[in-house]
């Protein structure tokens, strides 16, 4: 199982988890355990991350969404609740744009349908240059800790170290490719507005990556949306507010699957 690009546990209706930038399916390991009692839980490695060594010349959100579709096809998943953290949420939106019929619902977990601002694009370019010049370790070490709210960092030291370990295993070309792909992703707020499926948003009030005003710009757009704002939480709710986010996701999954046959 160790070399697989996915984990597949539990049974019943399916929830699929996509990790974020410089992460792997491993970030969901502890988080998804209670959900496995009630659902089939699948966590995927996106191309270039974790055990997914697929050699992509392009790390676009669209190409990663195609990889997700291929993995779901191989796993026999016809429909699922798709949960995307950060960059995984960008992939989720690309997937929803093309394959909405494969989704019962989606969750943007500290993520966004909005494109990068000009300032953020410039920051992505600077980061690409930094990674190319100084290497992966020098980038990851200062990158991870600020993803967590300051007040949570001491108690979550082990989780921060886990994130650093996972991040340092990400090849340099994957990091720079993913940064460029995030920089170039389109505005998908129109997709969000036109979705017929339920959408769940989980936001951290102290999230520097998805600021509160950006969260508020989009959470009202879907026809059917459920929104959770988490106080004293940065970008990593699966660690910072594990129980609350587990319960929110479970409730959302139970609602969208109510009355459906597994």
DAUR-V957197 format. One line per field, one symbol per residue. phi: phi as a letter, one per 30 degrees, with the letter a starting at -180 (. if undefined). burial: b if it has 24 or more other ideal C-beta (glycine too) atoms within 12 Angstrom, else e. A space follows every 50 residues. Layout:
phi=???
burial=???
This chain:
phi=.dcddbcbbiajdcccccdcdhbaeedcedededdddbbdccbcddeich cddedddbcdddddddddedddeddicdbacccbcheddddedddddcbe ddcdabbcchbacddddedddddddddedddddcjdedddedddeddcee dcdddceddddeddddedddeeddddddddddecdddcdddedcdccdbc cbbcdcdddbdedddddbdcdddbbbbbccdhbccbedcdbedddedddd ddddddceiddd
burial=eeeebbbbbbeebbbbbbbbbbbbbbbbbebbeebbebbbbbbbbbbbbb bbebebeebbbbbbbbbbbebbeeeebebbbbbbbbbbbbbbbbbbbebb ebbbbbbbbbbbbbbbeeebeeebeebbeebeeeebeebbeebbbebbbe ebbeebeebbebbbebbbbbbbebbbbbbbbbbbbeebbebbeebebbbb bbbbbbbbbbebebbeebbebbeebbbbbbeebbbbbbbbbbeebbebbb bbbbebbeeeee
